[in-house]
Amino acid sequence: MAPKKKPLPDIRKVGHERYLARQWDETSTVAGSTVAGSTIAGDEEDQQAEPLGPLIDFEDALPIRPAPAPAINAAASRSTATPISTSQRHASGNIGGRAGGIPLQNRNVVSPQRAPLTSPLNPRQVPTINRASPQRGGPPTQAQRNRSGSYGRPHAQPLSEQRRARPERPPAGKAFADGAKLVTTRLALTQEARKEQEAKDKAYLGEPDEDAAIAAQACYLWPIKDTPPTSFFGSVLEDLNHIKLELRVWIVWDADMNSLVISSRPWPQHDKAQENVLKAIAAIRQDLLDAKARRLSATPLFINVPPTPKAMREEFRPVKYRNRLNMIELKGRELSIDEKEEWSHHRTKLLADNENMFTSHLVKHLRALAPLKQMMQMRLHFGHLNLSQWPKQFTPGCTYKGLMDVLNDPRAQAASTFNKVLLDAQTGVALGRKFVGAPEVFTSIYGPHYPLEEVEISHMLCVYFRTPQNIPVRLETDIDRNGENQYQLGSTRYFRDNTRNKRVEICNIDIERKIDWALEIVTDNTIKDPLPEWQKLVERSVTAQTKDRMDANGVPYPGVTVSYGITKVERVIVRSTIKYKFANSGYVVEIAVYRGWVGSDTRPEPEIRLGVTMYHPVWDYSMQSIEDTTEVRDWDKDLTQFFNNGEEGSHGIPYFLTEVDLIKSYLSEASTGFFRSLKAETASS
């Protein structure tokens, strides 16, 4: 009768112990074991041992019978080991170890019988666990493990102590405190250098210490009576901080001396301190001019284009159209032949006076804005001048001389508004066809070899909202396309107030062709530190899944969605632009389609308006921001750099006005049918 086999142990009871033993066995080696960065030398026979297979949890399994190996004193072997070179270790595969270490290909080799080990962290002898029983050659029995109190790894605590040593879990809904973040040596040095630099900079933002070494000192006599510099530069002169830090000087207001005292410390270079003090005085003078220029506002100049002899009439009369549109119409009889000839000579003189008036006004006011360090933007907009209030003498009608008196009336100017949008959106479509059909006059902004038919449309999202503090803010973000032709958000800008600060405004009124234009120079109140929740309004407005929508004119645009947060959204506008430029002069003509919604809901069909603008890229370059610097704008007295300085055939303001007149003629021709229908609609009503 066959002997009865011993029943198999419950794997659920011994699984945890076997797992601990296996974890130690697979990460430990007899020979070449690594402890705290050092390698213990082993026997050559141990290095050639075969890897141990997976642990067998069943005591009746076939035993493993490796070749017997004598116990080796690891300490003695380590002390008698002969050092070898790095090339020898690389050749043998033992990288980073000592002589007799485990080759690289046998790093996980486990000897079936261990020698007593000593750890550099604990000089006492580490108890060794036999991986194979001398009688059976298999793993240690449960009784052996119970007697040793170790579950498969040296220095292991009994299971009860291990459980007591485990950290307690945090209560529900809470987590352990985050530990200190790892910082690289380079980052730590950078942060330390930044703190040192901030400490040095902070020393110049106040007053110099009593024991500070002063090598040069000067006083800037304040030129404005009854107005201290704190009203221009802040209570602690914080608007002059860029001068203090750039030139490393102290600037202090001395009310008794009515002066700004500038002091500089000694410098290794000869006369460096005195040079910095003189530069600081010049920079303060420029900042004072900048502060004065910020207080300038536009005084509008109205220039009327005299009608041609054929269209000239004896009377000018205001006419009200729909949507509160007020325009000036020519009424009365036509001029006789002699009157037309006389008017033709007089008109030539008036056109020359208009050009001189435009040039002198622009040069005078633009030079006054040269000290302004803010970013400025100069644009010429086509649209309509809307006179909402008429003087009494103009109500029944007036002559040409009476019309000029009305346009120069301050009350009429204050009540007038210039609409930068064209009444007929189809005018822009017709204008685009004009550009494409005249490649000898116009070219693409991307270069002369780029086809005009393939000029792409760019988009911008504008959101007007109010903060909880009732501050009006305008958000502008570009909408681009990625490499897969999907929409994505570009750069975002924030501006305070919904209206821009007009610095220069020149309105040109053409009663005959019913297309006016206005040259404006504006500045924006940029918000440099926007709140994070503002970005949430548009962060999901455009995604890769955003589809195109088609407006009533057949122009595609991205279907945006604006989130509603703690701010109150008043308006949303999607602006789509397409640009062309004159081939000779480089002036850019921009056609913009504005689609607007009231509130944040963009699902309904938008209100569509059209705008046409002219500018030159040099204008933006010459008017870029120089805030927080000591730079000055290098503009000549005639502003030749703004109007193609030195360019043959396209130089000067007269040539610029000629190209403006060409675009106005295109718009007038394209909108003729619209104004005819507008007159018929007004007459019938």
C-alpha angles and dihedrals in degrees: 000000000000115000113258113255120240111253117255116256119249105266091207090064099047099032095092094049092047090049092054092047092049093048091056094043095051095048097041133070133195097218120038094012112173117225122175093339098311128106123224114219118236142190122285089235091055090053091059096048118123120248115266114247125229116303118266113224096189117085093209092058120114110278124240111240111192122178111277116255127195119243113257127204103239094197092054092046090051093050094050096043115121115229115241132199127260092250090054091051091049091049092050093043093245103128118185095354133108130254111302092023123146115279116244094250091053100044092121095045112128123201116224091226125039131212120223108278133206122204123217087225093051116027093195117098114274113228111247125224117212110230090201130038112238090229101042103016091224134112121300117281126245091254092055091051093047092051093050094043088220124117103210105307135074118259089013114153122230114274093253091055091046091055092048090050094054115107115251118251117251118253118270113284094018134092138198117273114268114255125231113291118247113254124194120229091247093052091047091053091047092051091048091050090048092052091049091050092048090051090051092047092049090058090066096048094073135034122306117260119259091248094043115130110242117195100173135015135178140169128231107208107224107240100200118080122219091006116089121208090252089076089059104033104028135267094291096027090257092156088067094055093104089060092048094051099039095049097028095233137134118238117194130171114234108194094187091058093035087227144112108241115215119195132181132194123232117284129201090234117080114257091358093127093051091046092053092050091053091048090050091054091052091048092050089052090052092048090051090053088048091053090050092048091053088062093056117105131191120270103200119233117206117204118185121207109222113234121247117263091254094055097036117118133182095244139047118203134177118243127194118218132179123300090033092292112162118191136169118245133191112243137175134041128333122257121262122244093264091045091051092052092048092047091049092060092044091048092056090057092047092052091052090049091050092053092049091047091051093048097047094045094048095046093046097050097037092053088051088056094050093096090054107109097193121102109269129196125206118195137162112220127195116216142098134301110228115202106197097179127046126201115239094250090056098051100089093031138277145211126263091268090051089051091056090051090053093050091051093049108112092215092053090047092050092051095048127092130193114224109214092197128081119236095228116055090196088067090075092052090052091047091053090054089052091055094047091048094053107057091157090063104031133040138179120276087232093063142295093277095056111100114246090221091062099052106134128229118239123207137209131187117217121189122187114198144149127236123228085263088059093248112151113231132183118208121197123186129173121233114215138171126242128220091280091055092251124140120257137167120259132189120337128213131189128207132184118234124019094246127065127232109254113214099171129018125177116174121198114199121200109184095178099054095031092224118113131183136202130202110212136181111198138174128205130221096234118203106219097184108042121183116257094235091062091068089056088070091070107016091100097029092098125028137160088271094056110124131208121261125202122224127211091271093055095252115138122228136169116272100235127191120201120206120228113228136155089308124082112239112212103176140003122201130183109201118199118188137185121189136206130170140206110263095222106036103027096230109154123226114202124196112199129188115202119202113188138190129186109235125355098300108105097172098096122075109278130235108255127215133168132219133184121200137180129202143139123242089231089066092063092046094050093046100046119130120278095176119146091022137095093232123123130207113257100213120154122228095258096042091232092157090068095057107045100286109213095358108139114236096004103058128126140014095290092061090047091054089049092058091045088055090052092056090046090054090052091051093046092052092047094050098046094100092048094055091047091056090045092055092047091050091050093047093050093050 
